[in-house]
């Protein structure tokens, strides 16, 4: 088992796509050590697109399956960085 992975995610149309995205994260919650969400926000607006960075832990095949599951969602692009 390794935690030397990073998944970079771009989410388009956050309002419409967040629910399905969150379901996948919840199903894989025990594999996700760190989650960081980044989007533009100000007092009068909030961006509908964003970036999410995950640090998953586990076997490589399980992490690759998580990335595949994320990429199967509408408006989501996920890339795995393997630092092992």
C-alpha positions as CSV (number, residue, x, y, z in Angstrom):
1,X,0.0,0.0,0.0
2,X,1.3,3.5,-0.9
3,X,0.2,7.1,-0.4
4,X,2.6,8.4,-3.0
5,X,-0.1,9.2,-5.5
6,X,-1.8,12.5,-6.4
7,X,-4.9,12.8,-8.5
8,X,-5.5,16.2,-10.2
9,X,-9.2,16.8,-11.2
10,X,-10.8,19.5,-13.3
11,X,-14.6,19.8,-12.7
12,X,-16.7,21.7,-15.3
13,X,-20.1,23.0,-14.3
14,X,-19.6,22.3,-10.6
15,X,-23.2,23.0,-9.6
16,X,-24.5,20.3,-12.0
17,X,-21.7,17.7,-11.5
18,X,-20.8,17.9,-7.8
19,X,-23.4,15.4,-6.6
20,X,-22.2,12.5,-8.7
21,X,-18.6,13.5,-8.0
22,X,-19.2,13.4,-4.3
23,X,-20.9,10.0,-4.5
24,X,-17.7,8.6,-6.1
25,X,-15.5,10.2,-3.4
26,X,-17.8,8.8,-0.7
27,X,-17.6,5.3,-2.1
28,X,-13.8,5.6,-2.0
29,X,-13.5,7.6,1.2
30,X,-11.2,5.1,3.0
31,X,-8.7,5.4,0.1
32,X,-8.6,9.3,0.2
33,X,-6.1,10.7,2.7
34,X,-6.3,14.4,1.6
35,X,-8.7,16.4,-0.5
36,X,-8.2,20.0,-1.5
37,X,-10.7,22.0,-3.6
38,X,-9.8,25.1,-5.5
39,X,-12.1,27.5,-7.3
40,X,-12.4,31.2,-7.8
41,X,-14.6,32.9,-5.3
42,X,-15.3,36.5,-4.3
43,X,-17.9,38.4,-2.4
44,X,-20.2,38.6,-5.4
45,X,-19.5,35.5,-7.4
46,X,-18.4,31.9,-7.2
47,X,-16.8,30.1,-10.2
48,X,-18.7,27.1,-11.6
49,X,-15.5,25.4,-12.6
50,X,-12.8,24.2,-10.2
51,X,-9.8,22.1,-9.5
52,X,-9.6,19.3,-6.9
53,X,-6.4,17.6,-5.7
54,X,-6.6,14.2,-4.0
55,X,-4.0,12.2,-2.2
56,X,-5.2,8.6,-2.3
57,X,-3.6,5.7,-0.5
58,X,-3.8,2.1,-1.5
59,X,-2.9,-0.4,-4.2
60,X,-2.1,1.1,-7.6
61,X,-4.9,-0.9,-9.3
62,X,-7.5,0.5,-6.8
63,X,-6.2,4.1,-7.3
64,X,-6.3,3.6,-11.1
65,X,-9.9,2.4,-10.8
66,X,-10.8,5.5,-8.8
67,X,-9.4,7.7,-11.6
68,X,-11.3,5.7,-14.2
69,X,-14.6,6.1,-12.2
70,X,-14.0,9.8,-11.9
71,X,-13.3,10.1,-15.7
72,X,-16.6,8.4,-16.4
73,X,-18.5,11.3,-14.8
74,X,-19.8,14.1,-17.0
75,X,-17.7,17.2,-16.8
76,X,-14.8,15.6,-14.9
77,X,-11.2,15.1,-16.1
78,X,-8.9,13.3,-13.7
79,X,-5.2,12.5,-14.0
80,X,-3.0,10.3,-11.9
81,X,0.5,11.2,-10.8
82,X,2.4,8.2,-9.5
83,X,5.3,9.3,-7.3
84,X,6.4,5.9,-6.2
